[in-house]
Amino acid sequence: MKALVVDDSAVMRKVLIGALGRAGITDVDQAADGKEAVEATSGTDYDVVLMDWNMPNMLGIDAVRAIRANGKTMPIIMVTTEAEKGRVIEALKAGAQNYIIKPFEPNAIVSKIQEMIAKAGGG
């Protein structure tokens, strides 16, 4: 199992990598913005991507759209502080499969990751 964690905060990337580890995923790449995420996914098929919304260079929502436009179908979970219903709907329409609000309960994100992997046929 291989994952990509995309967040401009190194601390949040570490937290998310820890959650992935608790979900049984230890092969994890990192990206600090949406542009890096699009580049990373163009060359690698990940089992799951955890994507922050607000980042420099390219927003996470725009990265999700670009990843989907490139034909990639891996599960993407948006991880953001924005709880507005319109934003959740926008993320899902862009191609994210799930949405987690920061701050989150660590066990909740582990469950979401495992659920997304299982739906994608990886678990």
GIFEN-V758390 format. One record per pair of residues at least 12 apart in sequence whose C-alpha atoms are under 10 Angstrom apart, sorted by the first residue. I is the first residue (numbers start at 1). GAP is how many residues later the second one is. D is the distance in Angstrom with one decimal. If there is no record, write none. Layout:
I|GAP|D + I|GAP|D
This chain:
1|23|8.2 + 1|24|5.8 + 1|25|7.6 + 1|26|6.6 + 1|27|8.7 + 1|45|7.7 + 1|46|6.0 + 1|47|8.4 + 1|116|9.1 + 1|121|7.8 + 1|122|9.3 + 2|18|9.7 + 2|23|6.6 + 2|24|7.4 + 2|25|5.0 + 2|26|5.8 + 2|27|7.8 + 2|42|9.1 + 2|43|8.0 + 2|44|5.2 + 2|45|5.4 + 2|46|7.1 + 2|47|9.0 + 3|14|8.9 + 3|17|7.9 + 3|22|7.2 + 3|23|8.1 + 3|24|6.4 + 3|25|4.8 + 3|26|6.3 + 3|27|8.5 + 3|41|9.7 + 3|42|8.8 + 3|43|5.3 + 3|44|5.7 + 3|45|5.0 + 3|46|5.7 + 3|47|7.8 + 3|71|9.7 + 3|72|9.8 + 3|73|9.9 + 4|12|9.8 + 4|13|8.9 + 4|16|9.8 + 4|23|8.7 + 4|24|5.6 + 4|25|4.8 + 4|26|5.6 + 4|27|7.3 + 4|33|7.8 + 4|36|8.2 + 4|37|8.3 + 4|40|9.5 + 4|41|9.6 + 4|42|6.7 + 4|43|8.4 + 4|44|6.6 + 4|45|4.7 + 4|46|6.3 + 4|47|8.2 + 4|72|9.4 + 5|12|7.1 + 5|15|9.2 + 5|23|7.1 + 5|24|6.4 + 5|25|4.9 + 5|26|6.3 + 5|27|8.4 + 5|28|9.8 + 5|32|8.4 + 5|43|8.7 + 5|44|6.0 + 5|45|4.9 + 5|46|6.4 + 5|47|8.4 + 5|72|9.8 + 5|74|9.9 + 6|23|8.7 + 6|24|5.9 + 6|25|4.7 + 6|26|5.7 + 6|27|6.2 + 6|28|7.2 + 6|29|9.8 + 6|30|8.3 + 6|31|6.5 + 6|43|7.5 + 6|44|6.0 + 6|45|4.8 + 6|46|6.0 + 6|47|9.1 + 6|49|9.0 + 6|54|8.1 + 6|57|9.9 + 6|72|9.5 + 6|73|9.2 + 7|23|8.0 + 7|24|6.5 + 7|25|5.1 + 7|26|6.1 + 7|27|8.3 + 7|30|9.4 + 7|43|8.3 + 7|44|6.5 + 7|45|5.1 + 7|46|8.1 + 7|47|8.2 + 7|48|6.9 + 7|49|9.6 + 7|53|8.6 + 7|72|8.8 + 7|73|9.5 + 8|22|9.8 + 8|23|7.7 + 8|24|4.4 + 8|25|5.7 + 8|26|9.0 + 8|43|9.9 + 8|44|7.8 + 8|45|9.7 + 8|46|8.2 + 8|47|5.7 + 8|48|7.3 + 9|22|9.9 + 9|23|7.2 + 9|24|9.4 + 9|43|9.4 + 9|46|8.9 + 10|20|9.3 + 10|21|9.5 + 10|22|7.8 + 12|40|9.4 + 12|67|10.0 + 12|90|9.9 + 13|16|9.9 + 13|17|7.4 + 13|18|8.7 + 13|19|8.6 + 13|37|9.2 + 13|38|9.9 + 13|39|9.6 + 14|16|9.5 + 15|91|8.5 + 16|12|9.9 + 16|34|7.8 + 16|63|9.4 + 16|90|8.6 + 16|93|8.4 + 16|94|9.2 + 17|12|9.1 + 17|13|8.9 + 17|33|9.5 + 18|88|8.9 + 18|92|9.3 + 19|87|6.4 + 19|88|7.7 + 19|89|9.3 + 19|90|6.8 + 19|91|5.6 + 19|92|9.4 + 19|94|8.5 + 20|28|9.5 + 20|30|9.4 + 20|86|9.9 + 20|89|8.5 + 20|90|6.6 + 20|91|10.0 + 20|93|7.3 + 20|94|9.0 + 21|89|8.7 + 22|84|9.2 + 22|85|8.6 + 22|87|9.7 + 22|88|6.6 + 22|89|9.6 + 22|91|9.8 + 22|92|9.8 + 23|84|9.2 + 23|86|8.9 + 23|87|5.4 + 23|88|7.6 + 23|89|9.3 + 23|90|6.9 + 23|91|6.2 + 23|92|10.0 + 23|94|9.8 + 24|86|9.2 + 24|89|9.8 + 24|90|8.7 + 25|22|9.4 + 25|23|9.6 + 25|88|9.5 + 25|89|9.6 + 27|19|9.8 + 28|18|9.1 + 28|20|9.7 + 28|21|9.5 + 29|15|10.0 + 29|17|9.3 + 29|20|9.5 + 30|19|9.8 + 30|20|9.7 + 31|20|9.3 + 32|19|9.9 + 32|20|9.4 + 32|23|7.7 + 32|24|8.3 + 32|25|9.4 + 32|26|10.0 + 33|18|8.9 + 33|19|8.3 + 33|20|9.3 + 33|21|8.6 + 33|22|5.5 + 33|23|6.0 + 33|24|6.4 + 33|25|6.2 + 33|26|7.2 + 33|27|7.3 + 33|30|8.6 + 34|17|8.1 + 34|18|8.4 + 34|19|8.6 + 34|20|9.0 + 34|21|6.9 + 34|22|7.7 + 34|23|6.8 + 34|24|4.6 + 34|25|5.6 + 34|26|5.2 + 34|27|8.2 + 34|28|7.2 + 34|29|4.9 + 34|30|8.1 + 34|32|9.2 + 34|33|9.7 + 35|20|9.5 + 35|21|8.8 + 35|22|6.4 + 35|23|5.5 + 35|24|8.2 + 35|25|8.7 + 35|27|9.0 + 35|28|6.7 + 35|31|9.2 + 36|21|8.9 + 36|22|8.7 + 36|27|8.9 + 37|12|8.9 + 37|13|10.0 + 37|14|8.4 + 37|21|9.2 + 37|23|8.6 + 37|26|6.8 + 37|27|8.8 + 37|29|9.5 + 37|30|8.3 + 38|20|9.4 + 38|22|9.7 + 38|24|9.4 + 38|25|6.0 + 38|26|8.0 + 38|27|9.4 + 38|28|6.7 + 38|29|5.8 + 38|30|9.6 + 38|32|8.8 + 38|34|10.0 + 39|24|9.6 + 39|27|9.9 + 39|28|8.9 + 40|27|9.7 + 41|22|10.0 + 41|25|9.9 + 41|26|7.0 + 41|29|8.9 + 41|31|7.6 + 41|33|9.2 + 42|24|9.9 + 42|25|7.6 + 42|28|7.3 + 42|29|9.2 + 42|30|8.0 + 44|28|9.6 + 45|27|7.6 + 45|28|8.7 + 45|29|7.1 + 46|26|9.2 + 46|27|9.2 + 46|28|6.2 + 46|29|8.3 + 46|30|9.5 + 47|26|9.4 + 47|27|5.8 + 47|28|6.7 + 47|29|9.0 + 47|66|9.8 + 47|69|8.9 + 47|70|6.7 + 47|73|7.9 + 47|74|9.3 + 47|75|7.2 + 47|76|10.0 + 48|25|9.7 + 48|26|5.9 + 48|27|4.9 + 48|28|5.9 + 48|29|7.7 + 48|65|7.5 + 48|66|9.5 + 48|68|7.5 + 48|69|6.8 + 48|72|9.0 + 48|74|9.6 + 49|15|9.7 + 49|25|7.3 + 49|26|6.3 + 49|27|4.7 + 49|28|6.2 + 49|29|8.4 + 49|47|9.3 + 49|64|9.2 + 49|67|10.0 + 50|25|8.7 + 50|26|5.9 + 50|27|4.9 + 50|28|6.0 + 50|29|6.5 + 50|46|9.6 + 50|48|9.6 + 50|49|9.4 + 50|50|9.5 + 50|59|10.0 + 50|63|8.8 + 51|12|8.6 + 51|13|8.1 + 51|25|6.9 + 51|26|6.0 + 51|27|4.8 + 51|28|5.7 + 51|29|8.1 + 51|45|9.0 + 51|48|9.3 + 51|49|9.8 + 52|25|8.6 + 52|26|5.8 + 52|27|4.8 + 52|28|5.5 + 52|29|8.9 + 52|47|9.9 + 52|48|9.6 + 52|50|9.8 + 53|25|6.7 + 53|26|6.7 + 53|27|5.7 + 53|28|8.4 + 53|29|8.3 + 53|34|9.7 + 53|38|9.0 + 54|25|9.5 + 54|26|7.5 + 54|27|8.9 + 54|28|9.2 + 60|18|7.8 + 60|19|9.2 + 60|20|9.4 + 60|31|9.2 + 61|17|8.2 + 61|26|9.4 + 61|29|8.1 + 61|30|6.3 + 61|31|9.6 + 61|32|9.9 + 61|33|6.9 + 61|34|8.9 + 61|35|8.6 + 62|29|9.5 + 62|32|8.2 + 63|31|9.3 + 64|12|7.7 + 64|13|9.6 + 64|14|8.9 + 64|27|8.1 + 64|28|9.7 + 64|29|9.9 + 64|30|6.3 + 64|31|6.3 + 64|32|6.8 + 65|26|9.1 + 65|28|9.1 + 65|29|5.4 + 65|30|6.7 + 65|31|8.9 + 66|28|9.2 + 66|29|9.7 + 67|27|9.7 + 67|28|8.8 + 68|26|7.9 + 68|27|6.6 + 68|28|9.2 + 69|25|9.8 + 69|26|9.7 + 72|23|10.0 + 73|22|8.6 + 73|23|9.7 + 73|47|9.1 + 74|21|9.7 + 74|22|9.3 + 74|23|9.2 + 74|42|9.3 + 74|43|9.0 + 74|46|7.5 + 75|20|8.6 + 75|21|7.0 + 75|22|6.0 + 75|23|8.3 + 75|38|9.0 + 75|41|6.3 + 75|42|7.3 + 75|44|8.7 + 75|45|7.0 + 76|15|9.7 + 76|16|9.5 + 76|19|7.5 + 76|20|4.9 + 76|21|5.7 + 76|22|6.9 + 76|23|8.7 + 76|37|9.4 + 76|40|8.3 + 77|14|9.0 + 77|15|9.3 + 77|18|9.4 + 77|19|5.7 + 77|20|5.9 + 77|21|4.7 + 77|22|5.5 + 77|23|7.1 + 77|32|9.5 + 77|35|8.3 + 77|36|8.0 + 77|39|8.3 + 78|13|7.2 + 78|14|8.9 + 78|17|9.9 + 78|18|6.5 + 78|19|8.1 + 78|20|6.3 + 78|21|4.7 + 78|22|6.1 + 78|23|8.3 + 79|19|8.7 + 79|20|6.0 + 79|21|4.8 + 79|22|5.9 + 79|23|6.7 + 79|24|9.3 + 79|25|9.1 + 79|30|9.3 + 80|19|7.8 + 80|20|6.4 + 80|21|5.2 + 80|22|5.4 + 80|23|8.3 + 80|24|9.5 + 81|19|8.4 + 81|20|5.3 + 81|21|4.7 + 81|22|7.1 + 81|23|9.4 + 82|17|9.8 + 82|18|9.2 + 82|19|6.6 + 82|20|7.9 + 83|16|9.2 + 83|17|8.7 + 83|18|6.2 + 83|19|8.7 + 84|17|9.9 + 87|12|9.6 + 88|12|9.2 + 88|13|9.7 + 97|19|7.6 + 97|22|10.0 + 98|14|7.8 + 98|15|9.2 + 98|17|9.8 + 98|18|8.0 + 99|13|8.9 + 100|12|8.4
